Amino acid sequence: MLRILQLSTLLIALGNSAAWGAEKLAQNVVTPLPAPAPQLLPQTAATTACLTTCDTVAMNCQNSCVVVGPVATPNPAGTAPCNLNCTTQQLVCKQACNRGP
């Protein structure tokens, strides 16, 4: 009977300790704040025209990367370097458009 009493006392103590620990843990939980919505810069007619020009020039550049007809010495890398160059030029052009006056 004494062992049952000791065992029940031990279980009650452990149960209270675990409940207290869980409650303490719940109090320390930090809820992250939601990220603010992204704000787009206002587009002006001049900026839009500049961006459209960059896109048009890039598409003309990429069209020139396509070889029509037989090629005497084909590039082992294919058209990738040419396309990468066109895309890089497009990015630089668009960054200049967004700087504004």
C-alpha positions, 0 to 999 in steps of 0.5 A: 500500500505504501508503494502505491501511495509513493507511486501515485505521488510520483506520478502526480508530481511528474504530471504537474511538472509536464503540464507546467513545462508545456504551459511555460513552453506555450508562453514562449512561442513567438508568432512571426509578423506577416510580411508586408505586401510588395509595393510596385513603383508607379509606371509612367508612360515614359517608363513603359515605352522604355521597357517595351523598347528593351523587350523589342530590342531583346527579341530582335537580338534573340531572333538573330541568334537563330541560324537559318541554312547550313552552318560551316562550323557550328558552335558546340555551345549552340545558341546559348551564348548568343541568347544569354548576351541578349538577355543580359542586354535586356536586363541592363536596359530595363534597369536603366529604365527604372532609374528614372530622371 
